[in-house]
Amino acid sequence: MLSFDDVLAARDRVMEVARETPLEYSYSFSEMTGADVHLKLENTQRTGSFKIRGATNRIADLSAVERDRGVVTASAGNHAQGVALAATRAGVDSTIVMPKYAPVSKVAATRRYGGEVVLHGVDYDEAQGRAHEIEAEEGRTYVHAFDDEAVMAGQGTIGLEIAEQCPEVDTVVVPIGGGGLISGVSTALDGRLDDVRVVGVQASGASSVADSLTKGARQELDSVDTIADGIAVREVGERTFEVIRERVDEVVTVEDEEIAVALTHLLERSKTLTEGAGAAPLAALLTGAFDYEAGETVVPALCGGNIDMNTLTTVIVRGLVEMGRYLKIRTELKDRPGALERLVEVIAAADANIYAIHHDRTSRDIAVNAAEVEIELETHDDDHAAELVAALEANGYTVDVLA
């Protein structure tokens, strides 16, 4: 099993390429939760993710023959960038297999870092299958995204930093996909600090570790479905699962809507951009997915910040919907002069702001002398949104809430 000495040995190699990332106290999230919250900003890491750490350590461990033959890996994006950069810096040729639907920004970044990108399959597991075929065909060394002790040890250097930056920490919250990050972090913290708790977080649509722990053996999901593509893995690693069972105190799940809210809060309150996987630990804290005491020192590890801009737009809107700050409604008007103006007056009287109005006279679902109106609105919170809908209904409008 991965040892504390493995993590210590990885540190010098890793820090030749990676950087030590900040750990910052968050007044906003401490106030919101009652805990003493410090954010580990691994989203500011080179390549935008912790994956550069494990990739660097693994490539440094290659033999001369393996270096000449090159490496191959599979990744949804962050490991891809880490391997590409680490390999390029070491003078090693790299081929990266990514799912066809990997975020465009991550594909482009992987190519910029020097990796040859092959797009294959609908998810990580199908991409991994193709990567193993290339491994056999070309004699390359496969660099596993998580189920490799050198990779796990490299990721564990985050745990060493947390222990040094915040030695009073009580709980560290870490996202889990295949388990490489939490295996390394829990091993580092176990070797460095006494009585620190490690909580793992998965998206409910990719909860392979939570299911595996419940059933006592590794479980493979038929599919994964989450906005947190960085932790969208169908099966936890064999090696990582053993470390998780031994050293991780608890594994919880969060919904995509909760991740979206956490990501939106990070942008608004901390001016910090994360991807879905990076926001998952904060989502677990904000929703009370695990128990903690008032004043407890909690460190959510914000593991990455590589989010596609189109995805970011969607996630922010979903976060605002969940927070009651974005409302989309549909209603009908009589198709006569002044009807739309009267509707807008009711909205203005309720102190809501209009983003957009779509006015349609041609819908087959309404009467010939009517018009269908869809309106996107900015509201203050859930109560304000409910008050607006009630005001419209009190004025005779039938309202369908669309978002």
PyMOL commands that set and color helices and strands:
alter all, ss='L'
color gray80, all
select helices_A, chain A and resi 4-14+27-33+42-44+46-48+51-60+64-69+78-90+104-112+124-138+149-155+157-165+180-192+204-206+208-215+229-231+238-247+256-270+276-286+309-322+339-349+382-394
alter helices_A, ss='H'
color red, helices_A
select strands_A, chain A and resi 23-25+36-40+71-74+94-98+116-119+141-142+171-175+197-203+250-254+297-300+326-334+353-360+370-378+400-401
alter strands_A, ss='S'
color yellow, strands_A
deselect
rebuild
show_as cartoon
